[in-house]
Amino acid sequence: MKSSFDLISLIGILVSLIAIIGGQMLEGGHPGSLIQVTAMIIVLGGTSGACMLQYSLPVFLQGVKMLRWIVFPPFIALDDVIEQVIVWAQAARRGGLLSLEPILAEMSDPFMMKGLQMLVDGAEPEKLREAMEVDMYAYDEHMRLAAKVWESAGGYSPTIGILGAVMGLIHVMENLSDPAKLGSGIAVAFVATIYGVGIANLFFLPIGSKLKFIIGQEMVRREMVVEGLVAIANGENPRLIEIRLHGFIA
C-alpha cells in the first residue's frame, strides 16, 4: 500500500514539545531538569511491559508497526476508488464480467483483487457482499485492536509515572541523612509523574486516536469497493454507481 506524508503530525509533536519546554523556561527553569533517564526507564519500561501483558505478541507487534502511520499513513484516495470502479463497470457493461479478467493481473491490492476475482467467477451479488464483508470486518477488528495498544499505553503511563514518583520519594526517605542524594531522588519523583502524564496525553492517546481515524478511512474505502462490485454484479448503470459512491465522500 502506498504511503503519504502527514506533516501535521510532526507539527503537532513540535508544538507540544515547544509548549512544555518553553513553559519550563518562562518559569525560570532549565530544560535539562526535565531530562531524567531513570524516570524515563521506569515509565516507558513499565508501560511497555503492561501492554505486552495485555495483548498477544502479534497484536502488540502490529501496534508498534503501525506507529509509522503517524508520519507516513497509507495513501487512501477515495476519488481514485470511484474512478477505478467506474472503469470496471463500463468494461463489464460493454464486454460482460469476463472482460474484467485481464485487469486482475495488473492489481496489487489483495482486497480489491479478491472481490474482482469473485465478480469474474460469477458470484451472486449477496454472496459477494457477504464474503467481502467478512474480510472487511476481520481487518477492522484486527487493526483496531492493534491501535488500542497505544490507548492502553495512554492509560497505564500516568499510573506508572505515579509509581516512579513513589519510588523516588522512597529513595529520598532512605537518604535523609545524606543531603547530596536528596536532589536526585526528588527529581526522579516529580519528573516520573511528568513523563507518565505528559507522554500519555501528548503522544500515546493521540497516536491511538489517529490510527483509528486512518483505519476508519480504510474501512470507508473498502465499503466503497464492496458497494461498487455488488452494483456491477447487479448490472447497474455506471453513472448511477458513480452517484452512489460519491455519497461516501460528500
QUINOR-V597014 format. One record per residue. N is the residue number from 1. RES is the residue in one small letter. PHI is phi as a letter, one per 40 degrees, with the letter a starting at -180 (999 if undefined). OMEGA is omega in whole degrees, 0 to 359 (999 if undefined). D_FIRST is the distance of its C-alpha to the first C-alpha in whole Angstrom. Layout:
# QUINOR-V597014
N_RES_PHI_OMEGA_D_FIRST, N_RES_PHI_OMEGA_D_FIRST
This chain:
# QUINOR-V597014
1_m_999_180_0, 2_k_c_179_4, 3_s_b_174_7, 4_s_b_180_10, 5_f_b_183_13, 6_d_b_184_16, 7_l_c_186_19, 8_i_c_177_21, 9_s_c_178_20, 10_l_c_178_22, 11_i_c_179_24, 12_g_c_178_25, 13_i_c_182_25, 14_l_c_179_28, 15_v_c_180_30, 16_s_c_181_30, 17_l_c_179_31, 18_i_c_181_34, 19_a_c_182_35, 20_i_c_183_36, 21_i_c_179_37, 22_g_c_177_39, 23_g_c_178_41, 24_q_c_181_42, 25_m_c_179_43, 26_l_c_178_45, 27_e_c_179_47, 28_g_g_179_48, 29_g_c_179_46, 30_h_b_181_44, 31_p_d_181_41, 32_g_c_181_41, 33_s_c_177_43, 34_l_c_180_39, 35_i_c_182_38, 36_q_b_186_39, 37_v_c_181_38, 38_t_c_179_39, 39_a_c_180_38, 40_m_c_179_35, 41_i_c_180_35, 42_i_c_185_36, 43_v_c_183_34, 44_l_c_179_31, 45_g_c_180_32, 46_g_c_180_34, 47_t_c_179_31, 48_s_c_180_28, 49_g_c_179_31, 50_a_c_179_31, 51_c_c_177_28, 52_m_c_179_27, 53_l_c_184_30, 54_q_c_187_29, 55_y_b_174_26, 56_s_c_182_25, 57_l_d_179_23, 58_p_c_181_20, 59_v_c_180_20, 60_f_c_180_21, 61_l_c_177_19, 62_q_c_177_16, 63_g_c_178_17, 64_v_c_181_18, 65_k_c_182_14, 66_m_c_181_13, 67_l_d_180_15, 68_r_c_179_13, 69_w_c_180_12, 70_i_c_179_15, 71_v_b_181_15, 72_f_b_181_11, 73_p_c_175_10, 74_p_d_180_6, 75_f_c_183_7, 76_i_b_181_9, 77_a_b_184_12, 78_l_c_177_14, 79_d_c_179_16, 80_d_c_178_14, 81_v_c_179_14, 82_i_d_181_17, 83_e_c_181_18, 84_q_c_180_16, 85_v_c_180_18, 86_i_c_176_21, 87_v_c_177_21, 88_w_c_183_21, 89_a_c_180_24, 90_q_c_178_26, 91_a_c_180_25, 92_a_c_180_26, 93_r_c_181_29, 94_r_c_189_30, 95_g_b_181_30, 96_g_g_184_29, 97_l_c_181_26, 98_l_c_179_27, 99_s_c_179_26, 100_l_c_185_22, 101_e_d_179_22, 102_p_c_181_21, 103_i_c_183_18, 104_l_d_183_17, 105_a_c_183_17, 106_e_c_187_14, 107_m_c_178_11, 108_s_b_180_8, 109_d_c_183_7, 110_p_d_182_10, 111_f_c_179_11, 112_m_c_180_12, 113_m_c_180_13, 114_k_c_180_16, 115_g_c_181_17, 116_l_c_178_18, 117_q_c_177_19, 118_m_c_179_22, 119_l_c_180_22, 120_v_c_180_24, 121_d_c_176_25, 122_g_g_180_27, 123_a_c_176_27, 124_e_c_183_29, 125_p_d_182_27, 126_e_c_177_28, 127_k_c_176_27, 128_l_c_180_23, 129_r_c_181_23, 130_e_d_182_24, 131_a_c_181_22, 132_m_c_180_19, 133_e_c_175_20, 134_v_c_178_21, 135_d_c_184_17, 136_m_c_183_16, 137_y_c_174_19, 138_a_c_176_18, 139_y_c_182_15, 140_d_c_182_16, 141_e_c_182_19, 142_h_c_185_17, 143_m_c_178_15, 144_r_c_177_18, 145_l_c_178_20, 146_a_c_178_18, 147_a_c_180_18, 148_k_c_175_22, 149_v_d_182_22, 150_w_c_176_22, 151_e_c_177_25, 152_s_c_177_27, 153_a_d_178_27, 154_g_c_177_28, 155_g_c_182_31, 156_y_c_189_32, 157_s_d_179_32, 158_p_c_179_35, 159_t_c_177_37, 160_i_c_177_36, 161_g_c_177_38, 162_i_c_177_41, 163_l_d_177_41, 164_g_c_178_41, 165_a_c_179_43, 166_v_c_178_46, 167_m_c_178_46, 168_g_c_179_46, 169_l_c_175_49, 170_i_c_178_51, 171_h_c_178_50, 172_v_c_182_52, 173_m_c_180_55, 174_e_c_184_56, 175_n_b_179_56, 176_l_c_181_59, 177_s_c_181_61, 178_d_b_183_59, 179_p_d_183_58, 180_a_c_182_56, 181_k_c_184_53, 182_l_c_183_53, 183_g_c_181_51, 184_s_c_180_48, 185_g_c_179_48, 186_i_c_178_48, 187_a_c_178_45, 188_v_c_183_43, 189_a_c_184_44, 190_f_c_181_43, 191_v_c_177_40, 192_a_c_178_39, 193_t_c_178_39, 194_i_c_180_38, 195_y_c_183_35, 196_g_c_181_34, 197_v_c_183_35, 198_g_c_181_33, 199_i_c_180_30, 200_a_c_188_29, 201_n_c_179_30, 202_l_c_185_28, 203_f_b_189_25, 204_f_d_183_25, 205_l_c_175_25, 206_p_c_178_23, 207_i_c_179_20, 208_g_d_180_20, 209_s_c_181_21, 210_k_c_178_18, 211_l_c_178_16, 212_k_c_177_17, 213_f_c_180_17, 214_i_c_178_13, 215_i_c_178_13, 216_g_c_177_16, 217_q_c_178_14, 218_e_c_178_11, 219_m_c_176_14, 220_v_c_179_16, 221_r_d_181_13, 222_r_c_177_13, 223_e_c_178_17, 224_m_c_178_17, 225_v_c_181_16, 226_v_c_180_18, 227_e_c_180_21, 228_g_c_181_20, 229_l_c_179_20, 230_v_c_179_24, 231_a_c_178_25, 232_i_c_179_25, 233_a_c_179_26, 234_n_c_178_29, 235_g_g_182_30, 236_e_c_180_29, 237_n_c_180_30, 238_p_d_180_27, 239_r_c_178_28, 240_l_c_177_29, 241_i_c_180_25, 242_e_c_180_24, 243_i_c_180_26, 244_r_c_182_25, 245_l_c_178_22, 246_h_c_177_23, 247_g_c_179_24, 248_f_c_185_21, 249_i_b_181_21, 250_a_c_999_24
